[in-house]
Amino acid sequence: MSLALYKEFPNKKEGDSEYLTEEERKAILDSEIKRRLWWGLYIFDAGASITFGRPINLPPQETISTKLVSNINDETLNDMLNDQSLKVVNDAMLNKPYPTIYSAMIQQTKFTLLTSPMYTKLLDKHLPSLKECLEMNSKLTDFVKNLPNYFSEHNTIAEQAYKNVPENLYPGYKDRPPTWLTLSRHRLIWRYKNLQIILFRPFIWQKIMANDAQSIEICETEEAKKCRKICLDAASETITSIYNYVNNERDNLSLIATCSELVQEYSNGQKSTACYW
């Protein structure tokens, strides 16, 4: 905060020369580096807080003016800034329509900004109501629906979207997405489902602990059943997704044998509890 990383400063002022000066080019690059640093720290700090069940101690969103990182690879950005005929750099030039190494950071940042207030509500002494949880889940699902197709939860859609990437942009990955993109896509999916589990987990415990007529009646409402189903589906889908991922990416991951065996053991021993819940 003391370094003002959360603030965005303009790069080019009125009355500048027609072409970008070296100082202005450097300012554009410095701004991009600052954005990457700030949002990288932001999402890691928020993610660590959620992982360890701690409050998120980050500045309120309304105080942050730093723009999201640009969806552009380093090589493309360097080539652009080295073009001596360059007159202006705008957001359209800095944000490419295809996946880059910063696409995941952009979506992870958007996800963190959306879900941090939700997580804070879950830590409140007054837990959100069933209706509030369903409303938060609706925002989550809307976020997922609006992701770029190359981040789709469905492999077929994601792989089809990757075919629109410029030829030879990522050598060695002509027919399939790069390993880093596949991992980034799955991490985003797992984070989304993990929050669904956290969001609706209390309703699982409510069902388990219900020991009087009123509590049992509440647990049998259609809304309560829907909440438990969302939680259990998210857990099951996460296990399946991780299992499929570690098997498909076996050659690119370390410690894969241990992870795969653990997930497979769980999957083989898993019994359906849909009827009970």
C-alpha positions, 0 to 999 in steps of 0.5 A, a space after each residue: 500500500 505504501 508503494 501505491 501499487 493500488 493506484 493507476 497513474 496516467 502515462 501520456 499527458 495532453 500536449 505530448 509529441 505525435 510519437 511516443 517518446 522513450 520515456 512514455 514507452 518506459 512508463 507504459 512498460 512500468 505500468 504493466 509491470 506494476 499491475 502484474 505485481 499488484 494483482 499477483 500479490 492481491 490474488 495470492 494474499 486472498 487465496 492464502 486467506 481462504 485456504 487457511 480460513 482467515 479474514 481477507 485483509 486487503 484494501 476495499 475494492 473502491 479504493 483500488 484504481 489499478 487496472 487489470 493486467 493486459 492480455 498480451 505476451 511479453 514478446 508482443 508487448 516488447 515488439 509493440 513498444 520498440 516500434 518507432 512509428 508508434 503514436 499511441 497505445 490503447 487498451 484494444 492494442 494491449 488486450 489480444 482476443 486469444 489466450 496469453 500467459 496473463 489470461 489466467 491472472 486476469 480471470 483469477 483477479 476477476 474471480 477474486 474481486 467477485 468472491 472476496 465479499 462472499 467469503 467475508 460474509 461466510 466468516 461473519 458471526 451471522 452466517 448468510 441465509 439459504 437465500 443469500 447463498 443461492 444468490 451468491 452461487 448465481 453470481 458464481 455461475 454467471 461468472 463461469 458462463 461469461 469466461 472466454 471459451 478457452 477457459 470453458 469447463 468443457 474440454 471440447 469447447 476449450 480445445 475448439 477455442 484454442 484453434 483460433 490462436 494465431 498459427 505458430 504463436 506457441 510452437 509445439 502446441 498446434 493441435 492442443 493447448 499448452 500445458 500452462 493454459 490447461 493447468 490455468 484453466 483447471 485451477 480456475 475451475 477448481 477454485 470456483 467449485 471449492 468456493 461452492 463447497 465452502 458456500 454450501 457445506 453448512 447445509 450438509 452439517 445442518 442435515 447431519 446435526 438435525 435432531 428435532 422436528 423443526 430442524 428436520 423440516 427445514 432440511 427437507 425443503 426443496 431449497 435446502 436439498 438444492 444447496 446440499 446437491 450443489 455442494 456434493 456435485 461440486 465435490 464430486 466434479 472436482 474429484 473427477 476433474 482432478 483425476 482426469 487432469 492428472 491422468 491426461 497430463 501425467 507426463 507434464 506433472 511431478 508427484 503425479 503417481 501419488 496424486 493419481 493413486 489417491 484420487 483413483 482409490 477414492 473414486 473406486 471406493 466412492 459410494 453414491 449418497 444422492 438418495 440419502 442427501 
